[in-house]
Each structure stands twice: as C-alpha cells, then as structure tokens.
Amino acid sequence: MTGLAIAAHGLRKSYGDKTVLDGIDLNVPQGTVFSLLGPNGAGKTTAVKILSTLVTADAGDLRVGGHDLASQAQAARAEIGVTGQFSAVDGLITGEENMLLMADLHHLSKREGRRVAAELLERFDLVEAAKKPASTYSGGMKRRLDIAMTLVGSPRIIFLDEPTTGLDPRSRHTMWGIIRELVTGGVTVFLTTQYLEEADELADRIAVLHDGRIAAEGTAQELKRLIPGGHVRLRFSDPAAHRSAAAALPGAARDEEALTLQLPSDGSQRDLRAVLDRLDAAGIEADELTVHTPDLDDVFFALTSSAPAPAAVPTQPNQPQETVR
C-alpha cells in the first residue's frame, strides 16, 4: 500500500439483485490523476460514493489515505474532499458565505475561516463575484466555487465526479487547469468523466468500467494500443524512392498517386524503430513519417460494446498519437 492514495481490492456492491461493482481492483498512486471511465450506469458514481465513505461496500479491502474504510472511515474523511455530479453550492447565499459555511463545518476559527475563504476565492478568480448570490453565477463559476469549497479542509485526495458536465469548452479548459494545479501541489485526484478527451488530457492512468468490472486499465497510450487500426504512413516526393521503400517494406499498402506507404503498427517505439532501420539499411529516407494510433473514443466503444474486451494492456513505452518528421 506504500505510495498509494487509494487502494481497492475486490470491491463489490449490489442493490437488490443488481450487481453494480463486481470485485474491482483500483490502485491510485499519490499525487496523480486517476480517471474512471464508463457508460451511464456503469457504477462510476457508486465507486466514488464508496471510496469517499458515503456508501458502504458489500465486500472488499478498501484503503483511502492509508486508512481502512471498514474501521477507520472517520480518519479517511479527514484526508478527502468530494465534488459530486451536482453542485453543492447554495444559490440563496453569496459565494463568500458558501465558503465561510464550509469553514464552519471544518471547525475553523472565524479568523482562519475568513483567511482560507479569501485565499481560495482569489485562487479561483471569484473575488469580484464573492458578494453576489451564487444563483447568479454561470455554470463554470459555480463549478469553480464548488471545488473551492471542497478545498477548504486542505484535502490530500479529491474525488471529482463528472466535474465538467454541462460546461462550455472555455469553462472546461479552465477546470482542467485547476485540476493540473492541484496535482502539481501534491493532491491526488480521482476523476470520473464522460468526456474521453478529458481523461486523455488529464489522467496519468485510466480504467474503463463495464458491467461492473474493469475492462482494461493503463495509460491513455497503452489503452489506445489495445485497439487495432494503428499504422505508420510514409510519404515520398521521389517516385524512385517510393518504389525502393515499397521493396524494402513488402507488407506496406501502396498509393502510387500520393506516393505513400502505409504499414500496420501498434505505435510503439520498438515498432517504429524497426521500420526506420529497414529504410536506413536500404539507404532510403522518407519526406514525411506519421504515426497514427486509435483514440480513446475507439477504445471506449470497443471495451464497452458486447464484443469481448482485450485481455491485457501491453507494457510498451508511451508514444504520441501522431508524430511527423
């Protein structure tokens, strides 16, 4: 458990005869972003509620902040903050009053509560709106206030359950910046989201939840390599070089008009190096080389469809989705 902010082994939860979580394992290192993906009803919110001590699991060895949730739930609560799908902001009072209310709930003195509230309102660019009723805030402002309220207790582990749902693109990017800043400060973030590019942008590791089980887990690049369709594309300006490269790479698909070759590839450095070595051995240099790998949309649809999911994540070095030389 050393170095893990969250560790769940054999987590199970059922409601009546419906199994929501069927023995899942999750390990989240400290100071990282872990993203749990899955379709609606997959059990993401249930996992968050259990790990944040709001709901009791049916079974499993669960530790958050090093504390056993079965016997040390109160100690775990002191380590965590939760921002749920629906805003906890009280629209009838001002942003500042919402912050001070959270300070009272954390038993801060009035002086300390005002200091913390002022610092967080400034950090989240809410000073000008602080005296206005929260009901007048935009969606993005309410979300920023929501997270600011979560940070009043200085949690080291934060659960963000679909924090950017319904936000416009600018507000979502602002929220991404806030999450990155939190992690830079040593906070661990457990993120659930329906936006695949959000997980791709933020998460150090991603798990895909389907039918109550983890269908696959790994970095974004590792997950992308699970799905077929990746390829290397070579473009030439010299027809002679194009023909010579085709002879050196007999498995490549040729486009005579565009002077390109396309080879299946998993996008790994090892696979790319093999192609370049064969070109170098033949004394050929491509004008452009592009590596294409499937994106997280492809991964998500493949892993959450009725078709069998890939069994394992390959342990290859990370590779950008597209590289051009």
N, C-alpha and C positions, 0 to 999 in steps of 0.2 A: 504493500500500500504506500510505500515511501514515494513522495513526489506526486502523488495523485490527489487532486482536489475532490474528485468524485469517483467512487468505485462501486459498481453494482454487479453482483454475480447471481444469476438465477432469479432475476426479478420477475415475479408473477403477480398478475392482478386479474380478477374476473368480477363481472357484475352479473349475478344470476348464472345462467348457462352460457353467457358470452365471455370468452377469454379475450381480454384486451392486450395483455402483455404475457407472453408465453415463454418465460425463462430467459430473458435477455441479459446480456453482459455488456457493461459500459465501463470504460476506464478513461478518465479525463485528467491529463497532466495539469499541474498548477501553471497558471499564467498563460493559458491557451484559450482559443475559441473552439468549442466542440459543437457541431451542428447536427441536429437530429431531423432528418427529412422523412416525409411520408405523406401519402394522400390523406384527405379528410377522413377522420375516424380511425386512423391507423394506431392511435394510442400515444401520440406525442404529448398532448396536454396531460394525460394521465401520468406519464413518466415524470413530467415536471412537477405535478402535484405531489407525487410520492417522494421524489428526491428533495423537495422543499418542505417536507413534513406536513403538508396539508391533507394528505390522504395516506392511509396505512396500506402497505403491501400485503398480499396474501402469503408471499414467501420471498426469500432472497437475503443474501448478505449485503447490506447496503451501508456505505460509509460516505459521509459528506464532511469535508474539512477534517478528516481523520476520526470523526465521531460515528459510532454505531447508531444508526437511526432507531433500532429496536430498544436501546437502553439509554441513549444519550441525545434524544431528539432536541431537548432544550439547548444543549451545548451547540448542536449543529445549527440551530436557528440563529444563534449569535454570529455565525460566520457568513450567513447568506442574505441576499436580497432577491426579491421576486417582482418582475414586471409581467403581468399577465396579458392575455389577448385583449382584454377590455380595460380601459383606463380606470385607475383607482382615484383619479383626480375628482375632487368635489367641486362642481361647477358653480355652487352657490357662494363660495368664498374666493378670496383672491389667491393668486399663485403664492405669494408670500405666506398667507395664512395656511395654505396647504402644507408648505414646508415647515412652518412652526408647529403645526399639528403633529407631523411626523417626528419632530424633535421631542415633543412632549411624550409621544409613545415610546421613544427610546430613552426616556428618563434623563434627558439632557437638562442642565440648568438653563434658566431663561437667557443668561448671558451667552452661554455656549451655543444654545439653540439658535439665537439670532446670528451669531458669528458663522455657524455652519450654513444656515439658510442663505445668508448674504453671499458667502463664497460660492455656493452651488448655483444660485440664481445668476451670478456673474459668469460662472464657468459655462453655463448652458444658454447664455445670451438671452436671459429673461428679465433683466433688470428693469427695462422700460415698461414691461407688462406686469411687473410684480404686484402692483397695487390695483390691478384690474381683475374683475371676476374671471375665474378660469373658464366660465361658459363662453366668454368672448374670444377665447384662444382658437387659433387654427388647429387642425389635426396634428401637424408637426410640432407646434408649440406644446400641445397637451402631452404628446409623447415625450418631449424633452423634459417637461415638468415631472411626468411620471417617473422617468429614470432618475431625475434629480432627487425626487422623494425617496426612491429606493436607496440612494447613496448616503442618506442622512446618517445611517448607522455604520458607515465605513465597512460594508461587507467585502469579504475577500472572494466570494463566489456569488455570481449573479445569474439568475435564471431569466432569460428573455423569451417569452412565449409569443412568437409571431409579432415582434415589436413594430414592424413597419407595414403591417397590413392596412391598406386603405390610404397610405400616404402617397403624395405626389413624388415624382422622381427626385426633385431637389431635396425634399424633406428626408427621403430615404437615404440619399447620399450624405446628408448631414448626420443622420443617425449612424451610418457606417463609420463616419469619422469619430463619433463619440465612442463607439464600441472599440475601435482601434486604440483610442487614447486610454480607455480603461485597461485594456490588456497590456499596453506599454507600462502602465503603472503597477503591473503585477496581479491584476484581478483576473480570475478565471470566469469565462462566460460560457454558459450552456444555452445554446440558441436553437429554437425551433423556428422553422420558416417554410412558407410555401413558395418563396422566390428562390429558384435554383441559382441564379446568378449571385444572390446574396450570400449563399453558402460558399460559392466558388470564390467570391471576393474576400470573405472574412475568415472562413474556418480553417484551422490547422488540420483537423480531422473531421470526417463526415460519416455518419451512419445512416443507412436507409432502412426505415422500419416498414414492414409489410406483413399483414396478417399476424400481428403480434410478435413477430420475430425480426431479428436483424438480418436483412437480406444480404448486405455487404457493408464493409467498413474500411476506410482508408483515407488517404489524402485525396483531394479532388483529382489529381493527375492519375493516381493509382486506380480510382474508380473509372475514369474515362478509358483506361486501357483494358477494362473488362469487356468492353463492347466492341465487336468487330466493325470495321469500316475505316480504320485509320490507314493513312497512306502517305508516302513521300512522293512529291511531284517535282520533277526536274525539267527546267526549260532551257533550250539552247537557241542561239541565234544562227549557228552554223549547221547546215544540213549534214555535212560530213561528220561533225562531232555528234550530232543526234544519232546517226546510223551506227557510229562506233560505240556509243553508250548503250544502244539497244543490244548490240552484240555482246557487250560486257555484262549486261543485266538481262539475261534471256527471259526472266519472268515478268518483265515490265510490260504494261499496256502502252502501245504507241499511238500518238496522234501526229500524223505526218504534216498536217496543215499547220498546227500550232507549234510543232517541233518540241513536243513534251513527252516525257515518260512518266508513268505512274506505277508505283510498286506498293503492295500491301505492307503495312508497318504498324508496330504497336506504339511507335513514338518514343521508344526508349533510346538512350544514348548509345547503347550497345548495338541496337538495330541500325541506327543512323550511321554509326562508325563503320559498320560492315559495308554499307552502300558506298560510302566515301572511299574506303580502302580499295574496293573493286574499281572505282573510277580512277583513283590515283595509279593503281597498278597498270591500267590501260593508257595512262597519260592523258586523261580527259578531264576537263573542268566545265561544269555546268554554269550557265549565266545566272541561274536562279534556282534555289532549292527551297522548297516549302514543305513543312511537316504539318499534316492535318490529323487531329485526333477527334473522336466524338466529344460532344459537350455534355454537361450534366443533365440536360433535357433528355438526351438519348439514354443516358444511364438510368435516370429516374423511370422513364417509361418501360425500359427493358426489365428493370428489377421489380417493378410493381404491377407488371402485367401478369396474366395467368400462366405465361411460359415459365419454365424452371429458371431460377436465377443462377448466375455464375457462382461456382462453389468457393472461390478464394480470390484474394487480391494478390497480384504478383508483387514481389518486392524489388521494384526497379527504381532507379533514381528519378526524381521529379523532372518533367520535361514540359516546356511551354506548349500551349495548344498550337501555336503557329510560329515557325521560325523561318525567316527569309534571309538569304545571303546573296 
